[in-house]
Amino acid sequence: MKFNLNADMAEGYGPWKMGDDDGLLEVVKTANIACGFHGGDHNIMAQVMEKATQRGVSIGSHPSFLDLHGFGRRQMHLSGAEIERLMAYQIGASLGMAALVGAEITHVKPHGAISNMACADGDMAQAICRAIVAVDKELILLAPALSQLAEKGSAAGLPVAQEVFADRTYLNDGQLCPRSRKEALIEDPEEALQQCLSIFEEGKVRTLDGTWLSLPSQSICVHGDGASALALAKHVKQGMEQAGYENVALPEMMGA
């Protein structure tokens, strides 16, 4: 009766603030740290890593396309070799910063468009996994449940944590509803909680067309950049705990 609650963090840049990192660190047990390509910089990375470590929050690298203006949510079409270098570069930055502040990187979670594309594109997923294996094959791959990314991660020998989403709706193939559609986001905390309870207690989620989809789950994501992110994360955590689940860091959830 355990679950892991994760959030994307350190996504500000210079004086520009994105999300309530301090507030979320009091709620979640896993932080995905932006690496500077869609958000984040060396100062913000270090500060959030230090605070996360002090609170017993596990830390992961959150690499993306090189797309600051689009927040990593615009599609790009790169070769497999380019994707490998893109991932290795950012994971390396995370590892270096973690070493500097006495933190530990335990997982990798691709961000935004590169994750969404790799969920449906096996070749792209394999390129991402090759990069992770090359850097450190012990790193956990935090990947959306039922995705090509999760499947290729397991095939590459990586430990894979199946991720589900509290604040996003699902299509009947297991893909997230595109953000371009108005029904893509779940902003009501109670609706988000009920979706999480359904996934963990019944192993299934109701898709937008009304059908039920079986969905494995180990980690719940709340996107940290949303206006209601902190309130939603608090409500999901409280509701899951009231249902008998313990919120643990990702390595503990994986049995490490």
Secondary structure, 3 states (H helix, E strand, C coil): CEEEEEEEECCCECCECCCCHHHHHCCCCEEEEECCCCCCCHHHHHHHHHHHHHCCCEEEEECCCCCCCCCCCCCCCCCHHHHHHHHHHHHHHHHHHHHHHCCCEEEECCCHHHHHHHHHCHHHHHHHHHHHHHHHCCCEEEEECCCHHHHHHHHCCCCEEEEEECCECECCCCCECCCCCHHHECCCHHHHHHHHHHHHHHCEEECCCCCEEECCCCEEEECCCCCCHHHHHHHHHHHHHHCCCEECCHHHHCCC
